[in-house]
Amino acid sequence: MRVPFKKLCIPTVAVLAIAWIAACTTAPVEEPEPLSESPAVRPLPEPIEPSPEPTGIESPAPFDPDSVSVEMKQATFFDVRALIQGLNSIIQAKDYESWAMALTDDYRSYYSSSDTLDRISDAPVLKRQGVKLRSLQDYFIYVVYPSRQNDRVDDIEFIDATHIRAITVNVKGERLVLYNLEKIGDTWKIAIWR
């Protein structure tokens, strides 16, 4: 008797599929070996702390003002002294545009804000004169011009590689900050540090 191929094939394929699925889903269970109490058993090693992931950015060492060489300090002092002498001439000429070019953006923004101008306007000397500052140019005319025409730099103090204080020494021997300066590119500019 002949069994048609179709009838033979379907049950055979079904049996093979079930066997294959059973083989894939069941794994032999192995019993764990009992723990030995012999002296040959060693303790587990201490867990290793993971090392921090490198960020690719190394934090710079803190700036040490004492690390500035004598030559660098002298060169910077001469640059700053020339800058201050130039600023004195600009201020004496009431050249607001040139003075504004010597400012950092932060300085310009701070002394242009209405809050800052209002606070400065409350100074007794300006109140006596009836002056109300409304712009950076007003600040230049009523505050900078009367007080900064004959500044003299006697020393500088490095804060970091791009920030210094220009110092003047008054007749009492007190060291006063004349300007905070920031080096932008190759140029020192008047800066504000808040």
BELWO-V262293 format. One record per residue. N is the residue number from 1. RES is the residue in three letters. PHI is phi in degrees with one decimal (NA if undefined). PSI is psi in radians with two decimals (999 if undefined). BURIAL is 1 if it has 9 or more other C-alpha atoms within 8 Angstrom, else 0. Layout:
BEGIN
N;RES;PHI;PSI;BURIAL / N;RES;PHI;PSI;BURIAL
END
This chain:
BEGIN
1;MET;NA;2.37;0 / 2;ARG;-101.5;2.21;0 / 3;VAL;-97.5;2.25;0 / 4;PRO;-61.0;2.53;0 / 5;PHE;-57.8;-0.67;0 / 6;LYS;-61.5;-0.76;0 / 7;LYS;-68.2;-0.59;0 / 8;LEU;-74.9;-0.66;1 / 9;CYS;-70.2;-0.76;0 / 10;ILE;-63.8;-0.88;0 / 11;PRO;-64.2;-0.61;0 / 12;THR;-66.4;-0.77;0 / 13;VAL;-64.1;-0.72;0 / 14;ALA;-63.0;-0.76;0 / 15;VAL;-64.7;-0.76;0 / 16;LEU;-63.5;-0.70;0 / 17;ALA;-64.4;-0.76;0 / 18;ILE;-64.2;-0.73;0 / 19;ALA;-63.9;-0.71;0 / 20;TRP;-66.1;-0.76;0 / 21;ILE;-62.7;-0.76;0 / 22;ALA;-63.1;-0.68;0 / 23;ALA;-67.9;-0.59;0 / 24;CYS;-76.8;-0.57;0 / 25;THR;-95.0;-0.32;0 / 26;THR;-112.6;2.32;0 / 27;ALA;-121.0;2.62;0 / 28;PRO;-65.9;2.43;0 / 29;VAL;-92.2;2.17;0 / 30;GLU;-101.6;2.36;0 / 31;GLU;-77.5;2.38;0 / 32;PRO;-70.0;2.57;0 / 33;GLU;-72.9;2.50;0 / 34;PRO;-66.5;2.56;0 / 35;LEU;-68.1;2.39;0 / 36;SER;-89.5;2.49;0 / 37;GLU;-105.2;0.37;0 / 38;SER;-79.9;2.77;0 / 39;PRO;-64.8;-0.17;0 / 40;ALA;-74.8;-0.19;0 / 41;VAL;-75.4;2.19;0 / 42;ARG;-103.8;2.57;0 / 43;PRO;-69.2;2.73;0 / 44;LEU;-66.3;2.55;0 / 45;PRO;-67.7;2.70;0 / 46;GLU;-60.9;2.49;0 / 47;PRO;-63.8;2.52;0 / 48;ILE;-92.2;2.20;0 / 49;GLU;-68.2;2.30;0 / 50;PRO;-68.7;2.42;0 / 51;SER;-78.1;2.60;0 / 52;PRO;-62.4;2.51;0 / 53;GLU;-67.7;2.33;0 / 54;PRO;-67.7;2.39;0 / 55;THR;-93.3;-0.22;0 / 56;GLY;86.7;-0.17;0 / 57;ILE;-118.6;2.07;0 / 58;GLU;-90.6;2.37;0 / 59;SER;-74.0;2.31;0 / 60;PRO;-69.7;2.65;0 / 61;ALA;-68.1;2.56;0 / 62;PRO;-60.2;2.55;0 / 63;PHE;-75.5;2.32;0 / 64;ASP;-112.1;1.89;0 / 65;PRO;-56.8;-0.48;1 / 66;ASP;-71.7;-0.23;0 / 67;SER;-81.6;-0.13;0 / 68;VAL;-71.3;2.24;0 / 69;SER;-68.5;2.75;0 / 70;VAL;-60.3;-0.72;0 / 71;GLU;-62.3;-0.77;0 / 72;MET;-65.2;-0.73;0 / 73;LYS;-64.7;-0.72;1 / 74;GLN;-65.8;-0.77;0 / 75;ALA;-62.2;-0.75;0 / 76;THR;-66.4;-0.71;0 / 77;PHE;-59.2;-0.79;1 / 78;PHE;-64.7;-0.69;0 / 79;ASP;-62.2;-0.78;0 / 80;VAL;-68.6;-0.70;1 / 81;ARG;-61.7;-0.74;1 / 82;ALA;-63.7;-0.69;0 / 83;LEU;-60.6;-0.82;1 / 84;ILE;-64.8;-0.70;1 / 85;GLN;-63.3;-0.72;1 / 86;GLY;-63.9;-0.73;0 / 87;LEU;-63.4;-0.68;1 / 88;ASN;-57.8;-0.78;1 / 89;SER;-64.7;-0.73;1 / 90;ILE;-62.4;-0.79;1 / 91;ILE;-67.7;-0.74;1 / 92;GLN;-59.8;-0.60;1 / 93;ALA;-82.9;0.00;0 / 94;LYS;53.8;0.69;0 / 95;ASP;-89.2;1.46;1 / 96;TYR;-59.1;-0.77;1 / 97;GLU;-59.2;-0.80;0 / 98;SER;-67.0;-0.68;0 / 99;TRP;-62.8;-0.77;1 / 100;ALA;-62.3;-0.52;0 / 101;MET;-69.2;-0.35;0 / 102;ALA;-89.3;0.12;1 / 103;LEU;-103.7;2.58;1 / 104;THR;-74.9;2.83;1 / 105;ASP;-61.3;-0.69;0 / 106;ASP;-62.8;-0.73;0 / 107;TYR;-63.2;-0.83;1 / 108;ARG;-59.8;-0.76;1 / 109;SER;-65.8;-0.77;0 / 110;TYR;-63.1;-0.82;0 / 111;TYR;-84.4;0.07;1 / 112;SER;-101.1;-0.23;1 / 113;SER;-71.3;2.49;1 / 114;SER;-64.5;-0.60;0 / 115;ASP;-61.7;-0.82;0 / 116;THR;-65.1;-0.79;1 / 117;LEU;-64.0;-0.65;1 / 118;ASP;-64.7;-0.77;1 / 119;ARG;-62.8;-0.76;0 / 120;ILE;-67.6;-0.62;0 / 121;SER;-62.4;-0.38;1 / 122;ASP;-79.3;-0.07;0 / 123;ALA;-63.1;2.42;0 / 124;PRO;-53.9;-0.73;0 / 125;VAL;-63.6;-0.66;0 / 126;LEU;-75.9;-0.65;1 / 127;LYS;-62.6;-0.72;1 / 128;ARG;-60.7;-0.62;0 / 129;GLN;-84.8;-0.11;0 / 130;GLY;72.3;0.50;0 / 131;VAL;-93.2;2.26;1 / 132;LYS;-120.0;1.94;0 / 133;LEU;-73.8;2.32;1 / 134;ARG;-123.9;-0.15;1 / 135;SER;-155.9;2.97;1 / 136;LEU;-62.6;-0.62;1 / 137;GLN;-65.5;-0.68;0 / 138;ASP;-60.9;-0.75;1 / 139;TYR;-58.8;-0.75;1 / 140;PHE;-62.6;-0.84;1 / 141;ILE;-69.0;-0.76;1 / 142;TYR;-96.9;-0.29;1 / 143;VAL;-117.2;-0.93;1 / 144;VAL;-70.1;-0.88;1 / 145;TYR;-56.5;-0.84;1 / 146;PRO;-70.4;-0.39;0 / 147;SER;-112.4;-0.18;0 / 148;ARG;-125.2;0.48;1 / 149;GLN;-82.9;-0.44;1 / 150;ASN;-128.8;0.73;0 / 151;ASP;-69.5;2.61;1 / 152;ARG;-133.6;2.25;0 / 153;VAL;-94.8;2.21;1 / 154;ASP;-105.5;-0.39;0 / 155;ASP;-161.3;2.94;0 / 156;ILE;-133.4;2.66;1 / 157;GLU;-126.5;2.17;1 / 158;PHE;-78.5;2.29;1 / 159;ILE;-95.3;-0.82;1 / 160;ASP;-153.8;-2.94;1 / 161;ALA;-64.4;-0.41;0 / 162;THR;-120.8;0.11;0 / 163;HIS;-131.5;2.28;1 / 164;ILE;-137.8;2.86;1 / 165;ARG;-111.6;2.27;1 / 166;ALA;-89.7;2.19;1 / 167;ILE;-110.8;2.43;1 / 168;THR;-119.2;2.60;1 / 169;VAL;-112.4;2.14;1 / 170;ASN;-82.6;-3.14;0 / 171;VAL;-64.1;-0.37;0 / 172;LYS;-84.6;-0.04;0 / 173;GLY;84.8;0.15;0 / 174;GLU;-80.4;2.39;0 / 175;ARG;-88.0;2.06;0 / 176;LEU;-116.6;2.49;0 / 177;VAL;-76.4;2.07;1 / 178;LEU;-83.9;-0.88;1 / 179;TYR;-146.9;2.56;1 / 180;ASN;-94.5;2.27;1 / 181;LEU;-124.6;2.53;1 / 182;GLU;-125.8;2.35;1 / 183;LYS;-89.5;2.08;1 / 184;ILE;-118.6;1.97;0 / 185;GLY;67.3;-2.11;0 / 186;ASP;-107.3;0.20;0 / 187;THR;-118.2;2.34;0 / 188;TRP;-85.2;2.32;1 / 189;LYS;-127.7;2.69;1 / 190;ILE;-69.6;2.21;1 / 191;ALA;-124.8;2.89;1 / 192;ILE;-123.9;2.40;1 / 193;TRP;-121.6;2.08;0 / 194;ARG;-103.9;999;0
END
